[in-house]
Amino acid sequence: MTTPPPYTRPFDLSSLSEVGCEETFKVPVPACDAIAEFYELDGLEGFTVRIRLTRLSKNEFRLEAHFAVTVVQTCIVTLKPVHSIVEEDFERVFIVAPLRAAQRAAGAVDVTLEEDEAEMLRGSSVDLAAPVLEELSLMIDPYPRTPGAAFEGGMAAPSAEESPFAVLQALKDKLEPPEKT
């Protein structure tokens, strides 16, 4: 069972003109809250997205996107809130598969795509929010810290005299008789 995405923005590519379209939107606050919960963040603020869709051929489309958002996380050292601005530009290419190819792809188990390879769609509808959320997930700092925060009181490395090898050598020296010269 898959978890539904926290925010979607469907778009029907069959309605895209030869000129293409540009869409700018602000992610609503309830959706920001759902996305923050999904990615285990303290919050998201001012999430704006600009998307440009162009038709490359009859069934191939390019998505160019820019998003900006303030991510709120907890500092791993001080436990204080950390606000960081995440801003990213990216592109994706989609191919709307013919019906038979889409039916074959539905039976496929594992599909891996090269970085520059187009994504195959089973129908003419694409979720414009999905690639934005994927890119956001890659930009989230896994170890957020407030400026200047550092761990203190960590364990110091053992000295050469305290190292396990030094202890073993001392034990060996005690147990073995000295060599005759």
N, C-alpha and C positions, 0 to 999 in steps of 0.2 A: 504494500500500500504506500503510495507516494503522498508526501505532504503537499497541500496546495500552496502555490506561491502567495506571498503576503500582499502582492499588488500586481495587477495586470492592466494592460492597455491594448486591447485587440485592435488590429487594423487589417482591412481587407485589401490585399495587394491587387486584386482584379480591378479595383476601382481607381488605381493609380494611373494618372495620365502620362503621356510621353514627357511632359515637362517635369514631372515629379511633384513632390510637395515638401513643405517644411512645417514641422509641428513643434511648438514650444509650449511646455506646460510645467506647472508647479505641482509636485506631489502633495496631495492633501494631508493635513496633520494626522488624521486617523490612520492613513496608509503609512505615513512615516513611523507612527507608533508600532504598527504591525511589522514593518520591515525591521525596526530596531529590535523588537522582541525576537523575530526570526533569526537575526544574526547575533543575538545576545549582547546588544549594545544598550547603553543607558538612554540614548535618544538620537534623533536625527533632526536637524533644523535647516530650514530654507532649501529644501531639495528641489532644484530646478533642472529641467532637461530640455535640450534642443535636439531635434532629430530631423535629418534630411533624408528623404527616400527618393531614389531615382531608379528608373527602369533601364536595365542594361540590354535586355533582349526580351523576347516574348515571355519567357518564364524565369528570367534572372533579374535580381534586384539588389541594389546597394543601399545599406543603411549607414549613414555617417552620423555619429552622435557626440554630444558634449553634455556632461553633467557636472554640477557643483552642489556640494552638500557639506554641512558642518556635522561631523560625527562626534558624539559625546560618549566617552568611555571612562572607566575607572582606572586611575593610575595604579600600576601593579606594585608600587613602592609605598606611596602615601595614602592611597585609597581616595584621593580627591578627584573631582571630575576633570577630565582632559578634553578640551575642545580642539579638534583638528579639522582643517578645511581640506576636503578631498575634491579634486577637480581632474577630470579625465576626458580625453578625446579618443574615440575608437571607431573602427569600421567593421562591418560584417557584410557578407554577400549571401543572399538566399536564392535557392533555386526551387521553384514550385514544380514538384515531380508530376509527371503525367500519372493518371489514375492507376495504371497497372504497376508502374514503378513504386508508387506510394503504397500500394497493397503489398508488394514484395518487401518494401522497407518496414512495413508494420510487423512482418514476421521475423525481421532481423533481431538478433539478440544484442550484439555488441558492435557499435559503429565508432570508429576513431577517426577524427578529422585532423589533417595537418593544419598548421596555424593559418595558412593562406587559403585553405580549401573552403568552398562554399558549404553552407548548411542546407540540407535537403528538407523541404517542408512537405508535409502530406496533403496540405490543402492550401488555398490562397490566403488564409488568415495567418497573421504573425502577431505575436505579443511583443509590442515595442518596449515594454518594461523589462522583460526577461533578460535581454542582453545588458541593459543598464544595471540591473541588480547583480548579474554575474560579474561585471567589471567592478562594481562597488565592493563585492565580497573579496576581490583580489587586492583591493586598495586598503582594506581595514588593517590597522596596525595590531598585530597579535599581542604585543607587549607595550601598551601605551604608558608613557611616563610624563609627569609634569616636568617642565624645564628645570634642570639641575638636580632632579631626584636620582639618588644612587643608593644601592644597597650598602648597609653598614654592618659591621660585626660579623662578616663572613669568616669562614674557617681559613686560617693561614696554612700554607703548604708546610708540611713537616720539614724540619731541618735535616741535613744529611745524617746527623747523629741519631735522629728519631725515625728515620725511614725504615720501612719493613725490611729492606735489604741489609741495612746496617745492623738491625737487631738479629737477623738470621746469621750474619757473618760473625757477630759477637758470640752467639750460641755455638756456632761451628768451631770457633777458636777455643771455646771452653772444653768442648767434647773431644776434639782431636789432639793427640799429643803433638808437641812441637817437633818439627822436622829437624833431623840431625844434619849439621853442616860439616 
